[in-house]
């Protein structure tokens, strides 16, 4: 069974608490396959997931967004990342 960080955190969880829980900066790491339409989600680090037709993959959970094949990224970052980007 996979541990999903969504079960014990939310998008407003501060970064210092996320680090103690081994959660990165990505809130939702998911992609949609443009070939079969399947939406796939990676829920923890090194959680490699393929779509049902095998044309797309995603990996990385909350730590990195690695996707490929026919995948179109739907990645959403934690709120503190958006705040940092808005300061620029």
Secondary structure by P-SEA (a helix, b strand, c coil): ccccccccccccccaaaaaaaccccccccbbbbcccbbbbbbcccccccccccccccccccccbbbbcccccccccccaaaaaaaaac
